[in-house]
């Protein structure tokens, strides 16, 4: 019974959520687009001509927002490159090059290298989160692992002056994650967008300028 009540409460909140309504109206696949929009508007991250990699991109709302930012005024094509990677399939988005697979695997990285043609990314985005078990230490370890992967990926594929944005949770190993970011990046900011639900411990970390970029 408690679970049913929880589901009903979530459904009620979801249906009445202003960002859900706005996403439907503006054609975004998820309300998450507005989290990236706020971060971008605050930090001036996304600019024409950039190479942007979106890790765990499905269903695609971050890629949609990024595409709109790089689109020309006439709506034809984009000025820049967007690559989305995810284990799950994603419905196509115009001008977004999608690679399905695990970005730790060689064949996926080979496909990515072909798309990038020797270029490094200006921006790496990660809205990835683990499937939660409800066991706090196990969930914290999973979250930390995903962020480790995003940092490792950035060390290999990000320009020395580029930026990484990741989602994390204040109640899931956040102190260790923040420390890792400070070890790897010259400047680190914590951002809680208004579009992030009040009840959620969700927070985003922005790291700029790798301290030890790969050659």
C-alpha positions, -999 to +999 in steps of 0.1 A: +000+000+000+028+024+010+044+019-024+012+026-043+007+058-023+042+069-031+037+062-068+004+082-068+021+111-050+050+110-075+025+109-104+005+138-090+036+159-085+049+149-120+017+158-138+014+192-120+051+200-123+055+233-142+088+221-158+071+189-171+044+211-187+070+235-201+089+205-216+058+192-233+050+227-247+086+234-259+092+199-273+118+187-249+118+150-241+123+155-203+122+183-178+160+178-172+165+201-202+158+231-179+185+221-154+211+223-182+195+255-195+199+272-160+235+259-156+244+271-192+228+305-187+245+310-154+279+298-165+279+306-203+291+270-212+276+263-246+289+284-275+288+280-313+316+260-328+321+238-298+326+200-296+302+187-270+300+151-257+268+140-237+274+109-216+243+089-208+223+110-231+191+090-234+162+101-237+180+132-252+167+164-236+202+177-228+212+169-264+181+187-276+189+218-256+226+217-268+215+214-304+192+244-301+220+265-287+243+255-316+217+259-343+219+287-368+194+315-367+178+301-398+173+268-382+195+249-407+222+227-393+244+235-363+277+253-358+296+227-338+296+190-330+274+171-306+280+134-298+257+115-275+266+081-259+244+058-240+239+020-234+202+025-240+188+034-275+178+070-282+153+084-307+173+104-333+178+141-329+188+162-359+226+170-361+233+149-330+256+119-336+245+091-314+267+061-304+249+033-286+271+013-263+293+015-232+319+043-235+344+022-216+345-003-244+371-002-272+347-003-302+325+025-288+356+047-282+368+039-317+335+052-331+338+083-310+374+089-322+361+086-358+335+113-351+359+136-333+387+131-359+414+141-335+395+169-319+390+172-281+358+182-265+351+217-252+324+204-229+315+170-215+280+166-199+269+137-177+233+135-164+240+098-155+227+083-123+227+047-111+197+025-107+190+030-069+189-001-046+178+019-015+210+006+003+227+039+009+264+028+009+259+007-023+241+036-041+269+060-030+295+036-044+276+033-077+273+071-080+309+076-072+319+051-099+298+068-125+315+101-117+349+085-118+341+073-153+331+108-164+363+122-149+384+095-166+366+101-199+373+139-196+410+134-189+412+116-222+388+136-244+385+171-229+405+201-240+428+213-212+406+244-207+373+226-212+345+219-187+328+189-172+293+190-158+280+160-137+249+152-117+254+139-082+235+137-049+243+153-016+235+121+002+256+098-020+293+101-013+292+137-021+322+148+000+345+123-018+332+132-052+337+169-045+373+162-034+380+143-066+367+172-087+390+196-068+419+173-074+413+171-111+400+206-120+413+241-114+379+256-106+349+237-092+314+250-086+283+234-070+251+243-087+215+235-077+192+246-105+156+258-097+144+230-120+159+205-096+131+193-073+133+208-038+128+174-022+158+160-042+194+160-029+204+163-065+232+188-072+255+195-102+292+199-102+310+220-128+347+215-132+368+238-155+404+234-166+420+200-161+450+201-138+466+171-155+452+167-190+463+137-211+486+143-240 
